């Protein structure tokens, strides 16, 4: 299998939902901090049918920057997982050599994203997962992540922590082995892609990424629940149960396809 050492073009996928100026500023930060000599970098920003001014601000950013920013907007809200998969399919259709995904919630330091990407390329890896450190999320969110990690370790021998983290990079060759169409509709397709990294014969690793302590900022884009009040905790618990069911009832079948 060819590895990231041969890659010449990178697509950075950033999903956004009701992030407004916060999300737009984060795209600007990422574009200023991600670099590697001899590498062509494009940014694919997908607006998941935001109801605020996210889309218009993104277009203003595109007009004012020299970076190659591609903007797509979903006709209806399809959720984080499906939006990310849409970006992955776009990257394969356009033939990018490797593909990074960074959640647009402004939580991971852009310099950490750059270090992860450079590490993947220099080490010739097909998949690198960002392992969040100094994570500011409430305890309940961390606990749900831990349960998911242990479940995947027990069921599929996945050795990584933070298996559903939205900071990661793939080689084209790795993603091209997976029928992404089969993953649409899942709650946590990124966790399944992490499992594929242990199911397929690829070069893989994890890499620490530093998180910002900005979880207390008011966000309209939070879809899973912040875990900071009773209602959002119930939402998180409901989502956690759905994910547990998904791992134990669907992942085995999908990993064989």
N, C-alpha and C positions, 0 to 999 in steps of 0.2 A: 504493500500500500504506500502511495506517495504521502508524505507528511507535510507539515506546515513550512518546512524549510524551503520548499519549492514554490510557495505562494507569492504572488505579486500584487494581488488585489484583496483588500479587506472591506467587508460591509459591516458597519456597526448598526445594529437594529435597536431602536429605542421606542417602546410602546408608551403612549401617553393617554391619559383619560382625565379630563378636567384639571389639568395641572397649570393652565394659564401661564403667567409670566415666570412662575417657578420652573416649569418644565422647559420653557424656551431658554431661560438663562442657563439651565443645566446643559442643554444641547450645545450652547455656546462654550461653556466650560470644557465639555468633553472634546469638542473640536480643537480647542487650543492646547489640550494636554496630551492627546493621543498622537504619537508620531514614531516613525521608524524609517531610517534612510532607505530609499529605493522602493518604498511601499506606497501604492495608491490607495487612498482611504475615502470611501463614500459613507454617508450617513443616511439610513432609511428610518424616517420617523413616521410612525403609524398612529394616527389619532383615532381612538376607538369611539367615534361618534360623540365627542365631547359636546356638552350643552353650554359651555362657557366660551371664552374667546381664544382658546388654545389654538385652533386651526388658523385663525387670522394672524395671530402673533407668530406662528411658525412660518407663514408665508412672508411676513415682514422680515424675519430673520434670514430666510433664504435669499431675499433680494439684497440684503445688506452685508452678506458674508462672501468670502472667496471660496469657502468650503463647498464641496459638492453635496448638497442636502436634497434628498428625495423625500417628498411628503405624500403620504397616502391617507385618506380618511375613510373609515368604514361607514357604510350607509346606515348601519344600525350597530348598537353596542353588542359585541360578540364575546366580550370578556378578555382578560389578560392572556390566558393560555392560547385561545384561538388566534388572537392578534399576533402573538409571537410566532406561532406556526405559519401564519400568513407571511411573515417576514422571512422565515426560513425557506419557504417554498420560493419566494421571490429570489433569494440569494442563489438557489440552485438553478433556477430558470435563467438567471443572468450570468452564471458561470463564475461567481466569485471563488477565489481560491480558499479563503477561510472567512468565517462569520463569527462576529462577536455579538452578544446580546447584553444590554445594560438597561435595567429598569429605570424609567424616567422620573422616579420619585425623589431625586436629588439627595439620596442617602449615602451613596458610596463615593469616596473621594476620587475625583478624576485621575489623579496621579497613580492611585492604586490600580485603576483600570488599565492605564498605560503600562504599568509594570507587569500585570498579568498577561497582556497581549505580547509584550516583548519576551517574556519568559517562555510562552508557548512557542513562539517562532524560533527563538534561539535554541531551545531544547528539542525541536523537531517533534512536537506532540500533536496528536489528532484531537484531543479534548482536554481542556483545562477548566475546572470548576472553581469559581471564587468562593472561598471560605470566609464568611464574615467574622471579623473580630471587632471588639468594642461595640457590639450590636446594642443599640439603645432601646430596642423594643421591650414592651412589658413582658413579664414572666410567662403569661399564658401563650404568647406567640412563640417564645423560645421553646416552651414545653411541647407544643404541637409539632414544631420542627424536629425536636428530639425523638418524639414518637414515630414520625415518618422515617427518620434516619434508621432507627432500630428495626422498624418493620422491614425496610428494604434490605438491611443487613441480614436479617433472619431469613427472609424469603428468597432473596436473589444474590446474597453474598456481595452486596454493594459496600465497599469499604470507606467511601467518602462520608464526611459530615456535610450538613447544609445542602442536602441533595436537590432541593427545589430552588436554590438561590438563583436570582435573576441576573447574575454576573458570570458569564461563561464565554468560551470560544471553541469553535469546531473547525475541523478541516472539511473541505468539500467532500473528500472521499468518505469520511465518516457519515456525514448527514445523508449522502447519496445512497447509502446502504439501507436506509430506513424508509418505509412507506409512510410518509408524513400524513397522507390523507386519512390513514387509519387512526391518527391521534386526535383529530378534530373532535371536539365535544368532551374531552377529558378535562377534569379540574386542574390537574397538575402534569401536563405533558412534559415539562422540563424534568420532573423527577423520573419519568419513564426514559427520557433520553439519557439521563445519568445512569440508569440501570442498563441501557444498551451499551454504554461504555465498558461495562463489565461482562456483558454477554458476547460482544464482538471482540475480535483480536485487533485491538488498537493500542496506540501509545497514549496514556492518559495520566493526569496528575491533578492535584488541587493546589490552590495558591491563596495565601491570606490577602484579604482586601480590607481596608480600614473604612469604617462607617462613620458618618457624621452624627453628632448628637443633636439632631434637629427634629426628633420625632414629635415634639410638642407643638410644632407649627401646625396651624389649621390647614387641612388638605381636603379638597373636594374629591380627589381621585382615589381615595382608599376604598377598595372593593371587598377586601376580606375582613375588615373590622380592625380598628386600632387596638382594641383590648384595653382601652382606658376607661370604659364605663360598662355598666351591666348589659346594655343592649348589644354593644359591640362584642362583648365577651360571649354572649349567646350565639351571635353570628359566627364568631370564630370556632366555637365548639361544634356548631352544626356543620361548618365547612370541614373541620377536622374529621368528623365522623364520615362524611362523604368521601374524603380522600382515603381514609382507612379502608373503606369498602372498595374503592377503585383499585387500590394496590392489590388487595387480596382476591378480587374477583375478575379483574380485567387485565392486569399487567402481564400475567403468565401467558395468556393467549396472544397478546400483542407482541411480546418479545419473541415469539416463535415465527412471526410473519415478516 
